[in-house]
């Protein structure tokens, strides 16, 4: 008969050691697969902007007009997203056979996309693969269990992209500066130089892409890597003079200061900051009465929200409403009104309050998951979520389609954070009685504790 002490030891192995060890131990192959997947998504997302930069003339660029990419670039981008979907299926089979993760994080994460699909299906609209692909990407990260610490790769890539963009302003300024502003600085410029667009079609896109990578620099354990990458990214953000990106950088700085000043209450304070920023996403456009506020975004918010009536506030007007009504929006407002310039405004119109509440649920649940991460990862993850929420106040920073120019900087880090699992359950034992999928360190520890149990019983 097993003594209470031995039973308690076994219970602690099942409920404590397994999640911690399974989450912290990876083979070199699993780590390489994680980095490879992140790199594929990053390259796929910047391939389009790079191709446009090299094939279009910004001197004749017009805001709101899209330049078609070559078919080769389109095919390569599609392969980069569909190939991981196939890999996800194979990995899922392996995970369910050998190791079962907690399903709750991924189920909560994909709820906004499930609602978009259901809402479009109910309207008789076309469910585009661009809406379905993010679900496959989320499941892929859940299956591979990519660690938050792996996202420092994105910080390094973003710093390299920013450095190359700034360097190329000397040799190819027409490719790096905002359209029609190569020779003179804009009144918006903070540096006295033309606005830096980099490989993107607008300085705001460049700034938004970079500011979402800024919190990930905190994942570097060496201080000089943290501040070198952060410094390069901050320099490019200032050069772009994107007000949204600058506000996001200010929020990042606040999180870094709180990390230095607080210890015991840091997790609670960061959670309150995230909730406050998420609430501001909805409150600011709803309470704004000045059409010229936030660089005339107030007019866009008022006009777009006025299109909702009755139950349309609940279910929205359809996922493609902005695209279908671009002519109306551009004539009534400006060519910049191709989206809501605010996550609440954009998605309450397309998917209603249901979609908005699901997006808020994903952000807040990701914050809850981040609160259980090790300190450095927790600070980086919460800084990313706070910056994402801050950018969502004046830009449509939350993206639902894949591929997208912000997919690698916005959706991928969010998916990695939101799919971290604290509950990892081994599959049923095989005939030999050994647990399949059990990590070696846990198996050895279990055997040692079982041996101590036998010694206790024999004594």
Long-range contacts (C-beta under 8 A, 24 or more apart in sequence): 2-453, 2-457, 3-453, 3-456, 3-457, 5-456, 6-452, 6-453, 6-456, 6-457, 9-449, 9-452, 9-453, 10-449, 10-450, 10-453, 13-442, 13-445, 13-446, 13-449, 17-442, 17-445, 18-424, 18-425, 18-426, 18-442, 19-421, 19-422, 19-423, 19-424, 21-439, 21-441, 21-442, 21-445, 22-99, 22-424, 22-439, 22-442, 23-145, 23-420, 23-421, 23-422, 23-424, 25-439, 25-440, 25-441, 25-442, 26-147, 30-144, 31-150, 33-144, 34-144, 34-146, 34-147, 34-150, 35-150, 35-153, 37-84, 37-87, 37-140, 37-141, 37-144, 37-146, 38-146, 38-150, 38-151, 38-153, 38-154, 38-412, 39-153, 39-157, 40-80, 40-83, 40-84, 41-80, 41-81, 41-84, 41-137, 41-407, 41-408, 41-412, 42-153, 42-154, 42-157, 42-408, 42-412, 43-80, 44-76, 44-77, 44-80, 44-81, 44-403, 44-407, 44-408, 45-403, 45-404, 45-405, 45-406, 45-407, 45-408, 45-409, 46-161, 46-199, 46-405, 46-408, 47-73, 47-76, 47-77, 47-80, 48-73, 48-77, 48-403, 48-405, 49-199, 49-200, 49-201, 49-205, 49-405, 50-199, 52-199, 52-201, 53-175, 53-199, 54-175, 57-174, 58-174, 58-175, 58-177, 58-178, 58-179, 58-180, 58-182, 58-197, 59-174, 59-179, 59-180, 59-182, 61-179, 61-180, 61-201, 62-179, 62-335, 63-179, 63-202, 63-335, 63-336, 64-326, 64-330, 64-335, 64-336, 64-338, 77-403, 80-403, 81-133, 81-137, 81-402, 81-403, 82-133, 84-136, 84-137, 84-140, 85-133, 85-136, 85-137, 85-140, 87-140, 88-136, 88-137, 88-139, 88-140, 88-143, 91-140, 91-143, 91-144, 92-139, 92-143, 95-143, 96-427, 97-427, 97-436, 98-427, 98-436, 98-437, 99-424, 99-425, 99-426, 99-427, 99-436, 99-437, 100-424, 100-425, 100-426, 100-427, 101-142, 101-143, 101-145, 101-421, 101-423, 101-424, 101-425, 102-421, 102-422, 102-423, 102-424, 102-425, 105-142, 105-365, 105-369, 105-418, 105-419, 105-420, 105-421, 106-138, 106-139, 106-142, 106-419, 108-361, 108-362, 108-365, 108-418, 109-138, 109-142, 109-362, 109-365, 109-366, 109-415, 109-418, 109-419, 110-134, 110-135, 110-138, 110-139, 111-358, 111-361, 111-362, 112-351, 112-355, 112-358, 112-359, 112-362, 112-400, 113-138, 113-400, 115-351, 115-354, 115-355, 115-358, 116-319, 116-351, 116-355, 116-400, 119-315, 119-316, 119-318, 119-319, 119-351, 119-352, 119-354, 119-355, 120-318, 120-319, 123-318, 125-318, 125-319, 125-320, 128-401, 130-401, 130-402, 130-403, 131-319, 131-400, 131-401, 133-401, 133-402, 133-403, 134-400, 134-401, 134-402, 134-411, 137-402, 137-411, 137-412, 137-415, 138-415, 138-418, 138-419, 141-412, 141-415, 141-416, 141-419, 142-419, 142-421, 145-419, 145-420, 145-421, 146-416, 146-419, 147-377, 147-416, 147-420, 148-219, 148-370, 148-373, 148-377, 148-380, 148-381, 148-416, 148-417, 148-420, 149-219, 149-376, 149-377, 150-416, 151-216, 151-219, 151-380, 151-412, 151-413, 151-416, 152-216, 152-217, 152-219, 152-220, 154-213, 154-216, 154-408, 154-409, 154-412, 154-413, 155-213, 155-214, 155-216, 155-217, 155-219, 155-220, 155-229, 155-233, 156-229, 157-213, 158-209, 158-210, 158-213, 158-214, 158-216, 158-229, 158-233, 158-409, 159-213, 159-217, 159-228, 159-229, 159-232, 159-233, 161-198, 161-199, 161-210, 162-198, 162-210, 162-232, 162-233, 162-235, 162-236, 163-232, 163-236, 165-196, 165-198, 165-199, 165-206, 165-236, 166-196, 166-235, 166-236, 166-239, 169-193, 169-196, 178-202, 178-203, 186-241, 188-241, 188-243, 189-241, 190-238, 190-239, 190-241, 190-246, 191-238, 191-239, 191-241, 193-239, 195-239, 195-240, 195-241, 196-236, 196-239, 196-240, 196-241, 197-240, 198-236, 198-240, 200-405, 203-240, 203-241, 203-242, 204-240, 204-242, 204-244, 204-245, 204-395, 205-405, 205-406, 206-236, 206-240, 206-242, 207-236, 207-237, 207-240, 207-241, 207-242, 207-244, 207-245, 207-246, 208-242, 208-244, 208-245, 208-248, 208-391, 208-395, 208-397, 208-406, 208-409, 209-405, 209-406, 209-409, 210-236, 210-237, 210-240, 210-245, 210-409, 211-237, 211-242, 211-244, 211-245, 211-248, 211-249, 211-252, 211-387, 211-391, 212-248, 212-384, 212-387, 212-388, 212-391, 212-397, 212-406, 212-409, 212-410, 212-413, 213-409, 214-248, 214-249, 214-252, 214-387, 215-252, 215-255, 215-380, 215-381, 215-383, 215-384, 215-386, 215-387, 216-380, 216-384, 216-413, 218-256, 218-376, 218-379, 218-380, 218-383, 219-376, 219-377, 219-380, 221-376, 243-295, 243-394, 244-391, 244-393, 244-394, 244-395, 244-397, 245-391, 247-390, 247-391, 247-393, 247-394, 248-387, 248-390, 248-391, 249-387, 251-277, 251-383, 251-386, 251-387, 251-390, 252-383, 252-386, 252-387, 255-379, 255-382, 255-383, 255-386, 256-379, 256-383, 259-379, 266-379, 267-371, 267-378, 270-367, 270-379, 270-382, 270-386, 271-367, 271-368, 271-371, 271-382, 273-386, 274-363, 274-364, 274-367, 274-382, 274-385, 274-386, 274-389, 275-364, 275-367, 277-386, 277-389, 277-390, 277-393, 278-360, 278-363, 278-364, 278-389, 280-389, 280-393, 281-342, 281-343, 281-344, 281-389, 281-392, 281-393, 282-344, 282-356, 284-342, 284-393, 285-342, 285-344, 285-345, 286-344, 294-341, 294-394, 295-394, 296-334, 297-341, 297-342, 297-394, 299-333, 300-333, 300-336, 300-337, 300-340, 300-341, 300-345, 301-340, 301-341, 301-342, 301-345, 303-329, 303-332, 303-333, 303-337, 304-329, 304-337, 304-340, 304-345, 304-346, 304-349, 305-345, 305-348, 305-349, 307-349, 308-348, 308-349, 312-352, 313-348, 313-352, 313-353, 314-352, 314-353, 314-354, 315-351, 315-352, 315-354, 316-347, 316-348, 316-349, 316-350, 316-351, 316-352, 316-354, 316-355, 317-349, 317-350, 318-350, 319-350, 319-351, 319-400, 320-350, 321-349, 321-350, 322-346, 322-349, 322-350, 339-396, 340-396, 341-394, 341-395, 341-396, 342-392, 342-393, 342-394, 342-395, 342-396, 343-392, 343-393, 343-396, 343-397, 343-398, 344-392, 346-396, 346-398, 347-398, 347-400, 359-398, 362-414, 362-418, 363-388, 363-389, 365-418, 366-414, 366-417, 366-418, 369-417, 369-418, 369-420, 369-422, 370-417, 370-420, 372-420, 372-422, 373-420, 381-417, 384-413, 384-414, 384-417, 385-414, 385-417, 388-414
